Amino acid sequence: MNQFPKKIVAIHAHPDDTEIFSAGTMALMRAKGYELAIVTMTPGGLGGIGSTEQETIETRKREARKAAEQLGAKYYCCEGRDGYLYDTEALRIRITEILRLEKAGIVMTHLPWDYHSDHRTTCNIVEAATMVATLPNVPCKAKPLDITPLLYHTAPLGSSDPLGGKLQSPHFFVDITSVMDVKMEMLGHHQSQIELMRVMHKMDDFFGEMKKQNEYFGKQAGCGYAEAMWQHLGGGFQKDPVLQETIAEFVLDNKRASIGARSLQGSASLQGSVA
């Protein structure tokens, strides 16, 4: 098997995305000796009620830093504009630079068929930037990586594609029951999103609804709470199942899951936000 650095970089569109989609898995990997970094493509400036965009940006970056501290993770923000995120040369180069600076071995991001346009854009940027992380002609000063990081994708909010249909079934689940409290503590730092979700989606219990999604995946996997994962196995990427083997005692094969929007009770309330 190839040797990959013991460093995970999770790159999602907005503050709170990593906490919702992959914090449990990251906590388990940290316990196995992995170092962590969390990157948001935007500071989530549209995700505020009763505050200006700039005030919201300051609040959400502060919340993101506090959440990252729970896992001893570094936090980066790429300063794209929430709701208006575009796949640009500058952002691709910035992500490649971060991956090199952090010596990433594993990268996590959204699915390419996520419901949210900012999430899909993030996925495109991250996939492209990860693929070229070893190439010396990328125009950034950080030293190229020795091996292309492994790329994993996380589940979208509401577990549906952009049109509300079923997703391709996850490659595997991670049993996060033992670290669910850690995940919820991290998510709990994002207090600014409670009112946003109440106003935008009529969601009265934001944190509770997020927990329900992990409970739903847990039922699919046969455990208390789970996160769903897909490994990027297309051309240009290594296929080593490093994450799966590192936390093998928590990984559950997907043999019976059918992930669809209508499978979640009250799933309409779980369709995500610009924030």
C-alpha positions in Angstrom: 0.0 0.0 0.0 1.1 3.6 -0.7 2.2 5.7 2.2 0.1 8.8 2.9 0.7 11.5 5.4 -1.4 11.3 8.5 -3.2 14.5 7.9 -6.8 15.1 7.0 -8.0 18.4 5.4 -11.8 18.8 5.3 -12.9 21.4 2.7 -16.5 22.4 2.7 -18.4 25.5 1.5 -19.6 27.1 4.7 -18.8 27.2 8.4 -20.8 24.3 10.1 -20.6 22.1 7.0 -17.7 20.0 8.2 -19.3 19.7 11.6 -22.6 18.4 10.1 -21.1 16.1 7.5 -17.8 14.6 8.7 -16.8 15.8 12.3 -17.5 12.3 13.8 -15.2 10.5 11.3 -12.5 13.2 11.9 -12.7 12.7 15.6 -12.2 9.0 15.2 -9.2 9.5 12.9 -7.7 12.0 15.4 -7.8 9.3 18.0 -5.7 7.2 15.6 -3.0 9.9 15.5 -4.1 12.0 12.5 -3.7 15.8 12.4 -6.6 17.8 11.1 -7.4 21.0 9.3 -10.8 22.5 8.4 -11.2 24.8 5.4 -14.3 26.7 4.4 -14.5 28.2 0.9 -16.7 31.0 2.2 -17.2 32.6 5.6 -21.0 32.2 5.2 -21.9 35.9 5.1 -25.4 35.3 3.9 -26.2 33.1 6.8 -27.2 35.8 9.3 -30.5 37.2 10.5 -30.5 40.7 12.0 -26.8 41.3 11.2 -25.0 42.7 8.1 -23.0 40.5 5.8 -19.7 41.7 7.3 -21.0 41.2 10.9 -22.2 37.7 10.0 -18.8 36.9 8.4 -17.0 37.9 11.6 -19.4 35.9 13.8 -19.3 32.8 11.6 -15.5 32.7 11.3 -15.3 33.0 15.1 -17.7 30.1 15.5 -15.8 28.0 13.0 -12.5 28.6 14.8 -14.0 27.6 18.1 -15.5 24.4 16.6 -12.2 23.5 15.0 -10.4 24.0 18.3 -12.6 21.1 19.7 -10.6 18.7 17.5 -7.3 20.6 17.7 -7.7 21.4 14.0 -6.4 24.4 12.1 -9.0 26.6 10.4 -8.7 28.3 7.1 -11.2 30.4 5.2 -10.7 31.0 1.5 -13.0 34.1 1.5 -15.3 33.2 -1.4 -18.7 34.9 -1.2 -21.5 32.9 0.3 -24.2 32.1 -2.3 -22.0 33.4 -5.1 -19.2 30.9 -5.1 -17.5 30.4 -8.5 -14.9 27.9 -9.6 -11.9 30.2 -10.3 -8.2 29.7 -11.0 -7.3 31.7 -7.9 -9.4 29.4 -5.6 -8.1 26.2 -7.2 -4.5 27.5 -6.6 -5.3 28.4 -3.0 -6.7 25.0 -2.2 -3.7 23.3 -3.8 -1.5 25.6 -1.7 -3.3 24.7 1.5 -3.1 21.0 0.7 0.7 21.3 0.2 1.2 23.4 3.3 -0.7 20.9 5.4 0.9 17.9 3.7 -2.5 16.4 3.3 -2.9 12.6 3.0 -6.7 12.6 3.0 -9.1 15.2 1.7 -12.8 15.4 2.4 -15.4 17.5 0.6 -19.0 17.6 -0.7 -20.4 15.2 -3.3 -20.4 16.4 -7.0 -24.2 15.9 -7.0 -24.9 17.7 -3.7 -28.2 19.7 -3.6 -26.4 23.0 -3.0 -24.7 25.0 -5.8 -22.0 26.3 -3.4 -21.3 22.7 -2.3 -21.1 21.5 -5.9 -18.7 24.3 -6.8 -16.6 23.5 -3.8 -16.4 19.9 -4.9 -15.3 20.9 -8.4 -12.6 23.2 -6.9 -11.3 20.6 -4.4 -11.3 17.7 -6.9 -9.3 19.8 -9.4 -6.9 21.2 -6.8 -6.3 17.9 -5.2 -5.5 16.1 -8.5 -2.7 18.5 -9.3 -1.2 18.8 -5.8 1.9 16.8 -6.9 2.6 18.8 -10.1 5.5 21.2 -9.9 4.1 23.6 -12.5 1.1 24.7 -10.4 1.7 28.4 -9.8 2.1 28.4 -6.0 5.2 28.5 -3.8 4.4 25.6 -1.6 6.4 22.4 -2.3 4.5 19.8 -4.3 3.2 16.8 -2.5 4.9 13.4 -3.0 1.6 11.6 -3.6 -1.9 12.7 -4.6 -4.1 12.8 -1.5 -7.0 10.4 -1.2 -10.3 12.1 -1.8 -13.5 11.3 0.1 -17.0 12.8 -0.3 -19.6 13.5 2.4 -23.4 13.3 2.5 -25.5 16.3 1.6 -28.1 17.7 3.9 -31.4 16.0 3.4 -29.7 13.1 1.6 -31.0 14.0 -1.9 -29.6 15.2 -5.2 -30.4 18.7 -6.6 -33.8 17.6 -7.8 -34.8 15.8 -4.6 -34.1 12.3 -5.9 -32.2 9.4 -4.4 -28.4 9.5 -4.1 -26.0 6.9 -5.3 -25.7 4.7 -2.2 -22.7 5.4 0.1 -19.6 3.3 -0.4 -19.5 2.8 3.4 -20.8 4.2 6.7 -18.7 5.2 9.8 -20.2 4.4 13.2 -19.8 7.7 15.1 -21.9 6.7 18.1 -19.0 6.9 20.5 -18.1 10.5 19.3 -21.6 11.8 18.7 -21.3 14.1 21.7 -18.1 15.6 20.3 -19.7 16.2 16.9 -22.7 17.9 18.6 -20.5 20.1 20.8 -18.7 21.3 17.6 -22.0 22.0 15.9 -23.2 23.8 19.0 -20.7 26.6 18.4 -22.7 27.7 15.4 -25.4 29.5 17.4 -25.9 32.0 14.6 -27.5 29.3 12.4 -30.4 28.6 14.8 -32.3 31.7 13.8 -31.3 31.4 10.2 -32.7 27.9 9.9 -35.8 28.9 11.7 -36.5 31.9 9.4 -35.3 30.3 6.1 -36.5 26.8 6.5 -39.0 26.9 9.3 -36.7 24.5 11.2 -37.4 24.9 14.9 -34.6 22.6 16.1 -31.6 23.0 13.8 -29.2 20.9 15.9 -31.8 18.2 16.5 -32.6 17.9 12.8 -28.9 17.5 12.0 -28.7 14.7 14.6 -31.6 13.0 13.0 -29.7 12.6 9.8 -26.9 10.8 11.6 -29.5 8.7 13.3 -31.0 7.9 9.9 -27.6 6.8 8.6 -27.1 4.8 11.8 -30.3 2.8 11.1 -29.1 2.1 7.6 -25.8 0.9 8.9 -27.1 -1.0 12.0 -25.7 1.3 14.7 -26.7 4.3 16.8 -25.3 7.2 14.7 -23.4 7.1 11.4 -21.8 9.3 8.7 -22.0 8.3 5.1 -18.9 8.4 2.9 -18.0 7.9 -0.8 -14.4 7.5 -1.9 -13.3 9.2 -5.1 -12.1 6.2 -7.2 -12.0 7.9 -10.6 -8.9 8.4 -12.8 -6.1 10.6 -11.3 -6.6 9.4 -7.7 -5.1 6.6 -5.7 -7.6 4.0 -4.5 -6.0 2.9 -1.2 -8.8 2.4 1.5 -6.7 4.2 4.1 -9.5 5.8 6.0 -11.5 2.5 6.0 -8.6 0.5 7.3 -7.4 3.0 9.9 -10.8 3.0 11.7 -11.8 -0.4 10.5 -13.7 -1.2 13.8 -16.0 1.7 13.0 -16.5 1.2 9.3 -19.7 -0.6 8.2 -20.1 -1.8 4.6 -23.1 -0.5 2.7 -25.0 -3.6 1.7 -28.6 -2.5 2.1 -28.8 1.3 2.1 -31.1 3.1 -0.3 -30.5 6.8 0.4 -33.3 9.0 -0.8 -34.9 12.3 0.2 -38.2 10.7 1.1 -36.6 8.2 3.4 -35.9 10.8 6.1 -38.9 11.6 8.3 -39.6 15.3 7.8 -36.9 15.4 5.1 -38.3 18.6 3.6 -37.1 20.4 6.6 -33.6 19.0 6.0 -33.1 20.6 2.6 -30.1 22.9 3.2 -29.4 26.5 3.0 -27.1 29.1 1.5 -25.5 29.3 4.9 
